[in-house]
Amino acid sequence: MEKTRRGLWVVDGLLVAGYLGLIALTMPYLRQFNRYNYYPAGLPGPDGWIVQPGGYLLQQNYQANGWQRALPALCIVVLLPLVRRRPLFFASALGAAQVLLGTEYSPADTRYTLLVAADFCLVAIALAWPRRTSIKAAGLILAGGVSSFAAFTPGSAQLMPTHVVVVTLLTMVAWLLGSSTRERRAGAIRQRADAAVQAVAIERLRIARELHDMIAHSIGIIAIQAGMGNRVIGTQPAEARKALQAIEDTSRDTLSQLRRTLTALRRDENAETPSDPAPGLADLDQLVASTKHAGVLAIVENIGMPRPLPGEVDLAAYRIVQESVTNVVRHSGARTCRVRIEYQDSAVAITVSDDGHGVLGSGGTGFGLVGMRERVSLVHGTFTAGPRYGGGFLVSATLPVPGGFGTVYSGSAKEKATVEKAAVETEQQPDIDRPIPRALPTPDPNPAVTQ
C-alpha cells in the first residue's frame, strides 16, 4: 500500500512536470514581436498625418497561429487524472501555467481559452469533492488567472480591471454550478433515503396492524373456548368436544393467514405469489361461526345489494368487523352483537353495536381502536367509536369506494357467487316486496335483523 501511494505521487509529479514542459515549449511562439512598417506616401488620419511620408510605424504582433494559441488549453488532458486523485495539485499546476503564459505577454485569447478549460475542470472538482476542497481549488485557479492578467496585462493597461472582473466571474460561476449541482444530488439522495425509511416504517406498521387484527381475534376465541372446555370437560364431554373442535378450526385458519403473510414478506421476484386470497366481507360467515362458538351471536344485516369492493377497501371492512366483534367477545359481556353493512352509492358503511356492559378495549393495550382508525384513514374514510346511548358500545365506519360501484373490480370466486346470488334473489322478489330506499337522518345503532 505504501509503495502504491508513493508510485502515484511520482506519476502525478511527472504529469505536472510534463504539462509545464509543454507550456514552456509553446511560450516562444506566444511572444510579441515588433515590426516596423514603412509608409513612403505616409498614413493620413482624421486629424492629420498618423505617419509622415517616408516614415515608419511600430506594430506589435504574434507569431503563433490558432492551434498554437489553443495548445495550452488542449494540453490539460495530461492533467485530467489529477482531477479525481489530487484536485489541489491540479489547480496549482493550472495556476502556475497561467502565470507562466502571462510572463510572455501571451495573447488574451490564449489565456481565456486556458481559463475556460480550467473552469470546466473546476465544475468536475466541485461535483466530486467536498465544498472545502473545491473552494481551495477555485481559489488557486482564480489566483493564477488574476495574477496573469493583473501583472502582465495583454494589450492596453486600461483593460486590466475588465480582465480581472471577467476572470473572477467565470471562476465563480463555474464553482457555483458544480457546487449547487452536488448539493441537489446530495439532497435527492437524502430524500430517497428518507422515503425508503418512511416506507419501511409504514410497512412495519401495516404488518403490525395486520398481525394484531389476525391474532387478537383468534387468540381471544381460543382462550374463551379453552376456558369453557376446561370447565365442562368432566360434566359435559360433548360441549368440551365442541370447544376443542372450535379451537382446532380457529387455529388452522390463523395458521393459514400467518403463512400467507409470512410468504408475502419473504418472497422475492422469482417466488410465487401466495394463492390464498386476502379475507373480505364475503368471509363473514366464518367469522360469525367462530364468534358463535365463543358464546356471542353476531347478527349480520346487509342493506342494499352486495357488490365487489376494491381489495384494500374489502380487507379494511373485514378487519373492522373482525376487530369490533373480537372486542365484543373479550370485553363487553354481551351475548349478541349486530353488524350492519350498507352498500351506498359510492361507499360502504359498517356499524357494529352491542348491548353489553363493558367498555371496548378495557383491560387491553388499546391497539384495536387505533388499528381500525388507521385502516379507515388509509382509504380516506370516516370512523367513530364510543359508548352507545342506553348501554353497550357502537363502532361506525364509512369507507369510500373509488369511482363508485360503477367500477368493475376483480373479486374472488366466492365474492362473485355472492353477488350473483343476491342479484337472482332480488330479481325473483315481487316489486311490492322490494324495499323502497329512504333517507335516514341517523343510523340505527341497534337495527332489526333482516334476512
TORVO-595805 format. One record per residue (C-alpha): x, y negated, z negated. Coordinates in nm, 2 decimals, always signed. Layout:
{tormi {X, Y, Z}}
...
//
This chain:
{tormi {+0.00, +0.00, +0.00}}
{tormi {+0.28, -0.24, -0.09}}
{tormi {+0.46, -0.16, +0.24}}
{tormi {+0.14, -0.22, +0.43}}
{tormi {+0.09, -0.56, +0.28}}
{tormi {+0.45, -0.66, +0.34}}
{tormi {+0.42, -0.54, +0.70}}
{tormi {+0.11, -0.76, +0.75}}
{tormi {+0.29, -1.06, +0.62}}
{tormi {+0.57, -1.00, +0.87}}
{tormi {+0.33, -0.96, +1.16}}
{tormi {+0.13, -1.27, +1.06}}
{tormi {+0.46, -1.47, +1.03}}
{tormi {+0.56, -1.35, +1.38}}
{tormi {+0.22, -1.46, +1.52}}
{tormi {+0.26, -1.81, +1.38}}
{tormi {+0.62, -1.84, +1.50}}
{tormi {+0.52, -1.72, +1.84}}
{tormi {+0.23, -1.97, +1.87}}
{tormi {+0.45, -2.26, +1.75}}
{tormi {+0.72, -2.14, +2.00}}
{tormi {+0.46, -2.16, +2.29}}
{tormi {+0.37, -2.51, +2.17}}
{tormi {+0.74, -2.61, +2.18}}
{tormi {+0.78, -2.48, +2.53}}
{tormi {+0.48, -2.68, +2.66}}
{tormi {+0.58, -3.01, +2.49}}
{tormi {+0.83, -3.12, +2.76}}
{tormi {+0.55, -3.12, +3.02}}
{tormi {+0.33, -3.33, +2.79}}
{tormi {+0.57, -3.62, +2.75}}
{tormi {+0.51, -3.95, +2.90}}
{tormi {+0.75, -4.08, +3.17}}
{tormi {+0.79, -4.43, +3.31}}
{tormi {+0.77, -4.51, +3.68}}
{tormi {+0.83, -4.85, +3.84}}
{tormi {+0.61, -4.91, +4.14}}
{tormi {+0.74, -5.17, +4.39}}
{tormi {+0.50, -5.42, +4.55}}
{tormi {+0.66, -5.61, +4.83}}
{tormi {+0.34, -5.80, +4.90}}
{tormi {+0.26, -5.84, +4.54}}
{tormi {-0.06, -5.74, +4.34}}
{tormi {-0.32, -6.01, +4.31}}
{tormi {-0.56, -6.03, +4.02}}
{tormi {-0.88, -6.23, +3.94}}
{tormi {-0.68, -6.49, +3.75}}
{tormi {-0.37, -6.49, +3.97}}
{tormi {-0.09, -6.25, +4.05}}
{tormi {-0.05, -5.94, +3.84}}
{tormi {+0.27, -5.86, +4.02}}
{tormi {+0.45, -6.13, +4.22}}
{tormi {+0.55, -6.04, +4.58}}
{tormi {+0.86, -5.82, +4.57}}
{tormi {+0.81, -5.73, +4.20}}
{tormi {+0.78, -5.41, +4.01}}
{tormi {+0.50, -5.27, +3.78}}
{tormi {+0.58, -5.03, +3.50}}
{tormi {+0.33, -4.74, +3.48}}
{tormi {+0.33, -4.45, +3.23}}
{tormi {+0.21, -4.11, +3.34}}
{tormi {+0.23, -3.74, +3.25}}
{tormi {+0.39, -3.46, +3.45}}
{tormi {+0.15, -3.18, +3.31}}
{tormi {-0.13, -3.06, +3.53}}
{tormi {-0.47, -2.94, +3.40}}
{tormi {-0.36, -2.59, +3.30}}
{tormi {-0.05, -2.72, +3.12}}
{tormi {-0.27, -2.97, +2.92}}
{tormi {-0.51, -2.69, +2.81}}
{tormi {-0.23, -2.44, +2.73}}
{tormi {-0.20, -2.53, +2.36}}
{tormi {-0.57, -2.46, +2.31}}
{tormi {-0.56, -2.13, +2.51}}
{tormi {-0.27, -2.01, +2.31}}
{tormi {-0.49, -2.00, +1.99}}
{tormi {-0.58, -1.64, +2.09}}
{tormi {-0.25, -1.54, +1.95}}
{tormi {-0.36, -1.66, +1.60}}
{tormi {-0.71, -1.51, +1.61}}
{tormi {-0.62, -1.21, +1.39}}
{tormi {-0.54, -1.46, +1.11}}
{tormi {-0.90, -1.59, +1.10}}
{tormi {-1.01, -1.27, +0.92}}
{tormi {-0.70, -1.20, +0.72}}
{tormi {-0.55, -1.54, +0.63}}
{tormi {-0.76, -1.84, +0.72}}
{tormi {-0.55, -2.09, +0.53}}
{tormi {-0.24, -1.96, +0.71}}
{tormi {-0.43, -2.00, +1.04}}
{tormi {-0.54, -2.36, +0.96}}
{tormi {-0.19, -2.46, +0.86}}
{tormi {-0.05, -2.34, +1.19}}
{tormi {-0.31, -2.54, +1.38}}
{tormi {-0.24, -2.85, +1.18}}
{tormi {+0.13, -2.82, +1.24}}
{tormi {+0.07, -2.77, +1.62}}
{tormi {-0.14, -3.09, +1.63}}
{tormi {+0.13, -3.29, +1.46}}
{tormi {+0.40, -3.15, +1.70}}
{tormi {+0.19, -3.24, +2.00}}
{tormi {+0.15, -3.59, +1.86}}
{tormi {+0.52, -3.65, +1.82}}
{tormi {+0.55, -3.63, +2.20}}
{tormi {+0.26, -3.87, +2.25}}
{tormi {+0.08, -3.60, +2.45}}
{tormi {-0.24, -3.68, +2.64}}
{tormi {-0.56, -3.74, +2.44}}
{tormi {-0.74, -3.46, +2.63}}
{tormi {-0.48, -3.21, +2.52}}
{tormi {-0.52, -3.30, +2.16}}
{tormi {-0.90, -3.30, +2.17}}
{tormi {-0.91, -2.96, +2.35}}
{tormi {-0.69, -2.81, +2.08}}
{tormi {-0.91, -2.97, +1.81}}
{tormi {-1.23, -2.83, +1.96}}
{tormi {-1.08, -2.48, +1.98}}
{tormi {-0.97, -2.51, +1.62}}
{tormi {-1.32, -2.63, +1.51}}
{tormi {-1.47, -2.32, +1.68}}
{tormi {-1.24, -2.10, +1.47}}
{tormi {-1.34, -2.31, +1.17}}
{tormi {-1.70, -2.21, +1.22}}
{tormi {-1.60, -1.85, +1.21}}
{tormi {-1.40, -1.91, +0.89}}
{tormi {-1.69, -2.08, +0.72}}
{tormi {-1.92, -1.79, +0.82}}
{tormi {-1.68, -1.52, +0.69}}
{tormi {-1.52, -1.68, +0.38}}
{tormi {-1.65, -1.84, +0.06}}
{tormi {-1.70, -2.22, +0.06}}
{tormi {-1.39, -2.30, -0.14}}
{tormi {-1.17, -2.12, +0.12}}
{tormi {-1.35, -2.28, +0.42}}
{tormi {-1.32, -2.63, +0.27}}
{tormi {-0.95, -2.58, +0.23}}
{tormi {-0.92, -2.46, +0.59}}
{tormi {-1.12, -2.76, +0.72}}
{tormi {-0.90, -2.99, +0.52}}
{tormi {-0.59, -2.86, +0.68}}
{tormi {-0.72, -2.88, +1.03}}
{tormi {-0.86, -3.23, +0.96}}
{tormi {-0.53, -3.35, +0.81}}
{tormi {-0.34, -3.23, +1.12}}
{tormi {-0.57, -3.40, +1.36}}
{tormi {-0.59, -3.73, +1.17}}
{tormi {-0.21, -3.74, +1.13}}
{tormi {-0.16, -3.67, +1.50}}
{tormi {-0.39, -3.95, +1.62}}
{tormi {-0.30, -4.20, +1.35}}
{tormi {+0.08, -4.17, +1.36}}
{tormi {+0.11, -4.10, +1.73}}
{tormi {-0.19, -4.26, +1.90}}
{tormi {-0.22, -4.19, +2.27}}
{tormi {-0.28, -4.50, +2.48}}
{tormi {-0.37, -4.83, +2.31}}
{tormi {-0.32, -4.86, +1.94}}
{tormi {-0.66, -5.03, +1.91}}
{tormi {-0.83, -4.70, +1.98}}
{tormi {-0.67, -4.53, +1.68}}
{tormi {-0.97, -4.59, +1.44}}
{tormi {-1.20, -4.45, +1.70}}
{tormi {-0.99, -4.14, +1.74}}
{tormi {-0.98, -4.08, +1.36}}
{tormi {-1.36, -4.11, +1.33}}
{tormi {-1.42, -3.87, +1.62}}
{tormi {-1.17, -3.61, +1.48}}
{tormi {-1.33, -3.64, +1.13}}
{tormi {-1.69, -3.60, +1.27}}
{tormi {-1.60, -3.30, +1.49}}
{tormi {-1.44, -3.12, +1.20}}
{tormi {-1.72, -3.19, +0.95}}
{tormi {-1.98, -3.08, +1.20}}
{tormi {-1.80, -2.75, +1.26}}
{tormi {-1.77, -2.68, +0.89}}
{tormi {-2.13, -2.77, +0.81}}
{tormi {-2.25, -2.55, +1.09}}
{tormi {-2.06, -2.24, +0.97}}
{tormi {-2.13, -2.30, +0.60}}
{tormi {-2.51, -2.36, +0.65}}
{tormi {-2.54, -2.05, +0.87}}
{tormi {-2.36, -1.85, +0.60}}
{tormi {-2.59, -1.98, +0.33}}
{tormi {-2.90, -1.90, +0.54}}
{tormi {-2.77, -1.54, +0.59}}
{tormi {-2.70, -1.50, +0.22}}
{tormi {-3.05, -1.64, +0.14}}
{tormi {-3.21, -1.39, +0.38}}
{tormi {-3.01, -1.10, +0.22}}
{tormi {-3.12, -1.21, -0.12}}
{tormi {-3.48, -1.24, -0.01}}
{tormi {-3.47, -0.88, +0.14}}
{tormi {-3.32, -0.75, -0.18}}
{tormi {-3.58, -0.93, -0.39}}
{tormi {-3.85, -0.79, -0.16}}
{tormi {-3.71, -0.44, -0.20}}
{tormi {-3.70, -0.47, -0.58}}
{tormi {-4.06, -0.60, -0.58}}
{tormi {-4.17, -0.32, -0.35}}
{tormi {-4.02, -0.07, -0.58}}
{tormi {-4.19, -0.23, -0.88}}
{tormi {-4.52, -0.23, -0.70}}
{tormi {-4.48, +0.13, -0.60}}
{tormi {-4.39, +0.23, -0.96}}
{tormi {-4.70, +0.05, -1.09}}
{tormi {-4.91, +0.23, -0.83}}
{tormi {-4.77, +0.57, -0.92}}
{tormi {-4.82, +0.50, -1.29}}
{tormi {-5.18, +0.39, -1.23}}
{tormi {-5.25, +0.70, -1.01}}
{tormi {-5.10, +0.94, -1.27}}
{tormi {-5.29, +0.77, -1.55}}
{tormi {-5.62, +0.79, -1.37}}
{tormi {-5.55, +1.15, -1.27}}
{tormi {-5.41, +1.29, -1.60}}
{tormi {-5.62, +1.09, -1.85}}
{tormi {-5.95, +1.23, -1.72}}
{tormi {-5.82, +1.59, -1.70}}
{tormi {-5.64, +1.59, -2.04}}
{tormi {-5.94, +1.44, -2.20}}
{tormi {-6.17, +1.71, -2.06}}
{tormi {-5.92, +1.98, -2.15}}
{tormi {-5.89, +1.85, -2.51}}
{tormi {-6.26, +1.84, -2.57}}
{tormi {-6.32, +2.19, -2.42}}
{tormi {-6.03, +2.34, -2.62}}
{tormi {-6.17, +2.19, -2.94}}
{tormi {-6.52, +2.32, -2.87}}
{tormi {-6.39, +2.67, -2.77}}
{tormi {-6.18, +2.68, -3.08}}
{tormi {-6.48, +2.61, -3.30}}
{tormi {-6.72, +2.86, -3.14}}
{tormi {-6.48, +3.14, -3.04}}
{tormi {-6.58, +3.35, -3.34}}
{tormi {-6.95, +3.29, -3.33}}
{tormi {-7.03, +3.22, -2.96}}
{tormi {-6.79, +3.41, -2.74}}
{tormi {-6.99, +3.32, -2.43}}
{tormi {-6.96, +2.95, -2.49}}
{tormi {-6.59, +2.99, -2.57}}
{tormi {-6.55, +3.17, -2.23}}
{tormi {-6.72, +2.88, -2.05}}
{tormi {-6.49, +2.63, -2.22}}
{tormi {-6.19, +2.83, -2.11}}
{tormi {-6.32, +2.85, -1.76}}
{tormi {-6.37, +2.47, -1.76}}
{tormi {-6.01, +2.43, -1.89}}
{tormi {-5.88, +2.65, -1.61}}
{tormi {-6.07, +2.47, -1.34}}
{tormi {-5.97, +2.13, -1.46}}
{tormi {-5.60, +2.24, -1.49}}
{tormi {-5.60, +2.38, -1.14}}
{tormi {-5.75, +2.06, -1.00}}
{tormi {-5.50, +1.84, -1.19}}
{tormi {-5.21, +2.05, -1.07}}
{tormi {-5.32, +2.02, -0.71}}
{tormi {-5.34, +1.65, -0.74}}
{tormi {-5.00, +1.63, -0.91}}
{tormi {-4.85, +1.85, -0.64}}
{tormi {-4.98, +1.62, -0.37}}
{tormi {-4.85, +1.31, -0.55}}
{tormi {-4.50, +1.46, -0.61}}
{tormi {-4.48, +1.59, -0.25}}
{tormi {-4.56, +1.24, -0.12}}
{tormi {-4.29, +1.10, -0.34}}
{tormi {-4.02, +1.35, -0.23}}
{tormi {-4.10, +1.38, +0.14}}
{tormi {-3.86, +1.23, +0.39}}
{tormi {-3.90, +1.17, +0.76}}
{tormi {-3.88, +1.54, +0.85}}
{tormi {-4.11, +1.66, +0.57}}
{tormi {-4.47, +1.75, +0.64}}
{tormi {-4.74, +1.52, +0.51}}
{tormi {-4.95, +1.68, +0.23}}
{tormi {-5.26, +1.84, +0.37}}
{tormi {-5.48, +1.77, +0.07}}
{tormi {-5.68, +1.45, +0.12}}
{tormi {-5.70, +1.18, -0.14}}
{tormi {-6.01, +1.20, -0.36}}
{tormi {-6.31, +0.98, -0.28}}
{tormi {-6.67, +0.93, -0.35}}
{tormi {-6.75, +1.25, -0.17}}
{tormi {-6.58, +1.44, -0.45}}
{tormi {-6.80, +1.30, -0.73}}
{tormi {-6.98, +1.64, -0.76}}
{tormi {-6.66, +1.80, -0.90}}
{tormi {-6.62, +1.50, -1.14}}
{tormi {-6.98, +1.54, -1.26}}
{tormi {-6.93, +1.91, -1.31}}
{tormi {-6.62, +1.87, -1.52}}
{tormi {-6.78, +1.59, -1.72}}
{tormi {-7.08, +1.81, -1.78}}
{tormi {-6.85, +2.09, -1.92}}
{tormi {-6.72, +1.83, -2.17}}
{tormi {-7.07, +1.76, -2.30}}
{tormi {-7.16, +1.44, -2.11}}
{tormi {-7.42, +1.44, -1.84}}
{tormi {-7.32, +1.20, -1.56}}
{tormi {-7.62, +1.10, -1.35}}
{tormi {-7.52, +0.96, -1.01}}
{tormi {-7.76, +0.73, -0.82}}
{tormi {-7.69, +0.63, -0.46}}
{tormi {-7.86, +0.32, -0.33}}
{tormi {-7.85, +0.29, +0.05}}
{tormi {-7.72, +0.54, +0.29}}
{tormi {-7.37, +0.67, +0.20}}
{tormi {-7.12, +0.57, +0.47}}
{tormi {-6.75, +0.64, +0.52}}
{tormi {-6.52, +0.39, +0.35}}
{tormi {-6.15, +0.29, +0.42}}
{tormi {-5.91, +0.51, +0.24}}
{tormi {-5.79, +0.26, -0.02}}
{tormi {-6.14, +0.15, -0.10}}
{tormi {-6.27, +0.50, -0.13}}
{tormi {-5.99, +0.60, -0.36}}
{tormi {-6.03, +0.29, -0.57}}
{tormi {-6.41, +0.36, -0.61}}
{tormi {-6.35, +0.72, -0.71}}
{tormi {-6.08, +0.62, -0.96}}
{tormi {-6.30, +0.36, -1.12}}
{tormi {-6.58, +0.61, -1.17}}
{tormi {-6.34, +0.87, -1.30}}
{tormi {-6.18, +0.63, -1.55}}
{tormi {-6.52, +0.50, -1.66}}
{tormi {-6.66, +0.84, -1.71}}
{tormi {-6.35, +0.96, -1.89}}
{tormi {-6.37, +0.67, -2.14}}
{tormi {-6.74, +0.76, -2.20}}
{tormi {-6.63, +1.12, -2.28}}
{tormi {-6.35, +1.01, -2.50}}
{tormi {-6.47, +0.71, -2.69}}
{tormi {-6.85, +0.63, -2.65}}
{tormi {-7.00, +0.93, -2.82}}
{tormi {-7.29, +0.92, -2.57}}
{tormi {-7.44, +1.24, -2.42}}
{tormi {-7.53, +1.08, -2.09}}
{tormi {-7.40, +0.81, -1.86}}
{tormi {-7.53, +0.66, -1.54}}
{tormi {-7.33, +0.60, -1.23}}
{tormi {-7.49, +0.38, -0.96}}
{tormi {-7.33, +0.34, -0.62}}
{tormi {-7.49, +0.08, -0.40}}
{tormi {-7.39, +0.05, -0.03}}
{tormi {-7.43, -0.31, +0.06}}
{tormi {-7.39, -0.48, +0.40}}
{tormi {-7.01, -0.53, +0.36}}
{tormi {-6.93, -0.40, +0.02}}
{tormi {-6.99, -0.11, -0.22}}
{tormi {-7.10, -0.19, -0.57}}
{tormi {-7.03, +0.05, -0.86}}
{tormi {-7.19, +0.04, -1.20}}
{tormi {-7.12, +0.29, -1.49}}
{tormi {-7.32, +0.25, -1.81}}
{tormi {-7.38, +0.45, -2.12}}
{tormi {-7.58, +0.41, -2.44}}
{tormi {-7.31, +0.52, -2.68}}
{tormi {-7.19, +0.35, -3.00}}
{tormi {-6.82, +0.33, -2.93}}
{tormi {-6.61, +0.06, -2.76}}
{tormi {-6.45, +0.16, -2.44}}
{tormi {-6.08, +0.21, -2.48}}
{tormi {-6.08, +0.21, -2.86}}
{tormi {-5.80, +0.42, -3.00}}
{tormi {-5.61, +0.43, -2.67}}
{tormi {-5.34, +0.23, -2.50}}
{tormi {-5.58, +0.01, -2.31}}
{tormi {-5.43, +0.11, -1.97}}
{tormi {-5.77, +0.23, -1.84}}
{tormi {-5.93, -0.12, -1.80}}
{tormi {-5.60, -0.27, -1.68}}
{tormi {-5.57, +0.00, -1.42}}
{tormi {-5.93, -0.04, -1.30}}
{tormi {-5.88, -0.42, -1.28}}
{tormi {-5.56, -0.38, -1.08}}
{tormi {-5.72, -0.14, -0.84}}
{tormi {-6.01, -0.38, -0.77}}
{tormi {-5.77, -0.68, -0.73}}
{tormi {-5.57, -0.48, -0.47}}
{tormi {-5.88, -0.46, -0.25}}
{tormi {-5.98, -0.82, -0.33}}
{tormi {-6.29, -0.72, -0.52}}
{tormi {-6.46, -0.83, -0.85}}
{tormi {-6.46, -0.64, -1.18}}
{tormi {-6.63, -0.68, -1.51}}
{tormi {-6.64, -0.46, -1.82}}
{tormi {-6.77, -0.51, -2.17}}
{tormi {-7.03, -0.41, -2.43}}
{tormi {-7.38, -0.37, -2.29}}
{tormi {-7.68, -0.56, -2.44}}
{tormi {-7.87, -0.32, -2.65}}
{tormi {-7.57, -0.09, -2.71}}
{tormi {-7.32, +0.10, -2.51}}
{tormi {-7.08, -0.02, -2.25}}
{tormi {-7.10, -0.14, -1.89}}
{tormi {-6.84, -0.13, -1.61}}
{tormi {-6.92, -0.31, -1.29}}
{tormi {-6.71, -0.34, -0.97}}
{tormi {-6.77, -0.47, -0.62}}
{tormi {-6.53, -0.35, -0.35}}
{tormi {-6.55, -0.53, -0.02}}
{tormi {-6.52, -0.33, +0.30}}
{tormi {-6.30, -0.50, +0.56}}
{tormi {-6.50, -0.55, +0.88}}
{tormi {-6.82, -0.43, +0.72}}
{tormi {-6.98, -0.09, +0.76}}
{tormi {-6.99, -0.15, +1.14}}
{tormi {-6.63, -0.04, +1.15}}
{tormi {-6.57, +0.33, +1.20}}
{tormi {-6.33, +0.49, +0.96}}
{tormi {-6.18, +0.83, +0.99}}
{tormi {-6.30, +1.02, +0.68}}
{tormi {-6.27, +1.38, +0.58}}
{tormi {-6.50, +1.65, +0.70}}
{tormi {-6.67, +1.66, +0.36}}
{tormi {-6.75, +1.28, +0.39}}
{tormi {-6.88, +1.32, +0.74}}
{tormi {-7.11, +1.61, +0.64}}
{tormi {-7.24, +1.40, +0.35}}
{tormi {-7.32, +1.11, +0.58}}
{tormi {-7.49, +1.33, +0.84}}
{tormi {-7.70, +1.50, +0.58}}
{tormi {-7.81, +1.16, +0.43}}
{tormi {-7.90, +1.04, +0.78}}
{tormi {-8.10, +1.35, +0.86}}
{tormi {-8.29, +1.32, +0.53}}
{tormi {-8.36, +0.95, +0.60}}
{tormi {-8.50, +1.03, +0.94}}
{tormi {-8.72, +1.31, +0.81}}
{tormi {-8.89, +1.09, +0.55}}
{tormi {-9.22, +0.92, +0.64}}
{tormi {-9.20, +0.55, +0.69}}
{tormi {-9.43, +0.50, +0.39}}
{tormi {-9.19, +0.68, +0.16}}
{tormi {-8.88, +0.48, +0.26}}
{tormi {-8.77, +0.23, +0.00}}
{tormi {-8.81, -0.13, +0.11}}
{tormi {-8.49, -0.33, +0.04}}
{tormi {-8.54, -0.61, -0.20}}
{tormi {-8.31, -0.86, -0.36}}
{tormi {-8.24, -0.80, -0.73}}
{tormi {-8.13, -1.10, -0.94}}
{tormi {-7.91, -0.89, -1.16}}
{tormi {-7.81, -0.52, -1.15}}
{tormi {-7.99, -0.30, -1.39}}
{tormi {-7.73, -0.18, -1.64}}
{tormi {-7.93, +0.14, -1.70}}
{tormi {-8.11, +0.23, -1.38}}
{tormi {-8.35, +0.51, -1.34}}
{tormi {-8.24, +0.83, -1.18}}
{tormi {-8.35, +0.86, -0.82}}
{tormi {-8.27, +1.16, -0.60}}
//
